[in-house]
Amino acid sequence: MTGRPDSAPDPWALREHVEGYLTEDDVLVATRASAARRGGAPVGPGAGAGLRFLAASTAARAVVEIGTGVGVSGLWLLRGMAPDGVLTSIDIDPECQRAARQAFTAAGYGPSRLRLINGLGLEVLPRLTDGAYDLVFVDAGTADQPRYLDEAVRLLRGGGIVALHGVLTAGVLEPDATDAATVALREVARQVRDDDRLVPVLLPLGAGLLAAVKATPHA
């Protein structure tokens, strides 16, 4: 054995260490500051690094993001995607998407890498092609997470990945919490765990990153 039970690190110190493992460059720092000015709560560096890892692990060329914000998560995704990959990002707020486009441009990602769609995710997603995407990232509409999951699984190719952010918010960890958002998060976690088409993992990054690979059908 290499350690003792009483030598486990303090959870908060461990969290800070994980969040600070990869530093953000000037564009990400400025984009994160833009989100703060608007009252947004984008993914932290730990969850962002997780998204980049997932995109890189699939050599993702086609990614859907629900919840553009001002571009923090999109920047992390783009940095893991294939050089010719296209990020389709959906958000209801045109001002946020305008700020996100500026952030993407500042980071060197031109129009050929981006498809920003203004609208409600659950209205836009049904118009996207079945089985055409390598990764779907959901960071919007907590109460609608189960419906977003259904759409994501439809959109993914075999071997593609769905990732949902915010699944470890405070209410989820409180047994007596029964508000609608908490109930929806528990439901989507159960759906992912019990779906035979998915191979899941729950990662304590940021507010919780629930990811799952869509299994490739056997011949």
C-alpha positions in Angstrom: 0.0 0.0 0.0 1.2 3.5 -0.8 -1.0 5.5 1.6 -3.2 5.5 4.6 -6.9 6.4 4.8 -6.1 9.4 7.0 -3.7 10.7 4.4 -6.5 11.5 1.9 -6.4 15.2 0.7 -8.8 17.8 1.8 -11.7 17.7 -0.8 -11.6 21.5 -1.3 -7.9 21.5 -1.8 -8.2 18.7 -4.2 -10.9 20.5 -6.1 -8.7 23.7 -6.4 -5.8 21.6 -7.6 -7.9 19.9 -10.3 -9.4 23.3 -11.4 -6.0 24.9 -11.6 -4.2 22.0 -13.3 -4.5 23.7 -16.7 -4.3 27.4 -16.9 -6.4 29.5 -19.3 -4.9 31.8 -21.9 -5.7 35.5 -22.3 -8.6 34.8 -24.6 -10.3 32.4 -22.2 -9.6 34.7 -19.2 -11.2 37.7 -21.1 -14.2 35.5 -22.2 -14.7 34.3 -18.6 -14.6 37.9 -17.4 -17.2 38.8 -20.0 -19.5 36.0 -18.7 -19.1 37.3 -15.1 -20.1 40.8 -16.2 -23.3 39.4 -17.7 -24.0 37.2 -14.6 -23.2 34.0 -16.4 -21.7 30.9 -14.9 -19.8 29.1 -17.6 -17.9 25.8 -17.1 -14.7 26.1 -15.0 -11.3 25.2 -16.2 -11.6 21.7 -14.9 -14.8 20.9 -16.8 -13.4 22.8 -19.8 -10.4 20.6 -19.8 -12.7 17.6 -19.6 -14.6 18.8 -22.7 -11.4 19.4 -24.7 -10.3 15.9 -23.7 -13.6 14.3 -24.9 -13.5 16.2 -28.2 -9.9 15.2 -28.8 -10.5 11.6 -27.8 -13.0 11.3 -30.6 -11.1 13.5 -33.1 -14.5 15.3 -33.2 -15.4 17.0 -36.5 -19.0 17.7 -35.8 -20.0 18.9 -32.3 -23.3 20.3 -31.0 -23.4 22.6 -28.0 -26.6 23.6 -26.3 -25.9 26.8 -24.4 -23.4 29.0 -26.1 -23.1 31.6 -23.4 -20.3 34.0 -24.3 -18.1 31.2 -25.6 -16.1 29.7 -22.7 -17.1 26.1 -23.2 -17.1 26.5 -27.0 -13.4 27.6 -26.9 -12.5 24.5 -24.9 -14.4 22.3 -27.3 -12.9 23.9 -30.4 -9.4 23.4 -29.0 -10.0 19.6 -28.7 -11.7 19.2 -32.1 -10.2 18.2 -35.4 -8.7 21.1 -37.3 -11.5 21.1 -39.8 -14.2 20.4 -37.2 -17.4 22.5 -37.0 -19.0 23.6 -33.8 -22.8 24.0 -33.9 -23.8 26.1 -30.9 -27.3 26.9 -29.9 -28.5 29.7 -27.6 -31.6 31.8 -27.1 -29.7 35.0 -26.3 -28.4 36.8 -29.5 -26.2 39.2 -27.5 -24.4 36.3 -25.8 -23.8 34.7 -29.2 -22.5 37.9 -30.6 -20.0 38.1 -27.7 -19.1 34.4 -28.3 -18.4 35.0 -32.0 -16.0 37.7 -31.0 -14.3 35.4 -28.6 -14.0 32.7 -31.2 -12.6 35.1 -33.7 -10.1 36.4 -31.2 -8.9 32.8 -30.7 -8.5 32.3 -34.4 -11.6 30.4 -35.3 -13.2 31.7 -38.4 -16.7 31.3 -39.9 -15.9 27.9 -41.5 -15.5 26.4 -37.9 -18.7 27.8 -36.5 -22.5 27.5 -36.9 -24.1 29.6 -34.3 -27.9 29.2 -34.1 -30.1 31.5 -32.2 -33.2 29.7 -30.7 -34.5 27.3 -28.1 -32.5 24.1 -28.0 -35.5 21.8 -28.0 -36.9 23.6 -31.1 -33.6 23.6 -33.0 -32.3 20.1 -32.2 -35.1 18.2 -34.0 -33.9 19.9 -37.2 -30.4 18.4 -36.9 -29.5 15.2 -38.7 -29.7 11.8 -36.9 -26.4 10.1 -36.2 -24.3 12.9 -37.7 -22.4 14.2 -34.6 -19.3 13.1 -32.7 -20.1 15.0 -29.5 -23.1 16.7 -27.9 -22.6 19.0 -25.0 -25.5 20.2 -22.9 -25.2 23.2 -20.6 -28.7 24.7 -20.5 -32.2 24.2 -19.2 -31.6 22.1 -16.1 -35.3 21.0 -16.0 -35.1 19.9 -19.6 -32.0 17.8 -19.3 -33.9 14.5 -19.8 -35.4 15.8 -23.1 -32.0 17.1 -24.2 -30.5 13.6 -23.5 -33.1 12.0 -25.8 -32.2 14.4 -28.6 -28.4 14.0 -28.0 -28.6 10.2 -28.3 -30.5 10.5 -31.6 -27.9 12.9 -33.0 -24.8 10.9 -32.0 -23.1 8.4 -34.2 -22.0 5.1 -32.7 -18.9 5.9 -30.6 -20.0 9.5 -30.1 -20.2 11.1 -26.7 -22.9 13.1 -24.8 -21.8 15.3 -22.0 -24.1 17.1 -19.6 -22.9 19.8 -17.2 -24.3 20.8 -13.8 -25.5 17.4 -12.7 -23.8 17.7 -9.2 -25.5 20.9 -8.1 -26.2 21.2 -4.4 -29.8 19.9 -4.5 -28.7 16.6 -6.1 -26.6 15.9 -3.0 -29.4 16.7 -0.6 -31.8 13.7 -0.2 -34.7 15.8 0.9 -34.5 18.2 -2.1 -37.6 17.8 -4.4 -37.6 21.0 -6.5 -38.2 20.5 -10.3 -34.6 21.1 -11.3 -33.2 18.6 -8.8 -35.7 16.0 -9.8 -34.8 16.5 -13.5 -31.1 16.1 -12.8 -31.7 12.9 -10.8 -33.8 11.6 -13.6 -31.3 12.3 -16.3 -28.5 10.7 -14.3 -30.8 7.6 -13.9 -31.6 7.6 -17.7 -27.9 7.7 -18.6 -27.0 4.9 -16.1 -29.8 2.6 -17.2 -29.7 3.1 -21.0 -28.1 0.0 -22.5 -27.0 2.1 -25.5 -24.7 4.2 -23.3 -21.5 3.7 -21.4 -21.4 6.4 -18.7 -19.1 8.1 -16.3 -19.8 10.7 -13.7 -16.9 13.2 -13.3 -16.7 15.6 -10.4 -15.5 18.4 -12.6 -17.0 21.9 -12.2 -20.6 21.5 -11.3 -20.5 17.8 -12.4 -19.9 16.4 -15.8 -21.9 13.4 -16.8 -20.6 11.8 -19.9 -21.5 8.7 -21.9 -20.3 7.0 -25.1 -23.0 5.8 -27.4 -22.2 2.1 -28.0 -21.6 1.0 -31.6 -24.2 -1.5 -32.7 -22.9 -5.0 -33.3 -23.0 -6.2 -36.8 
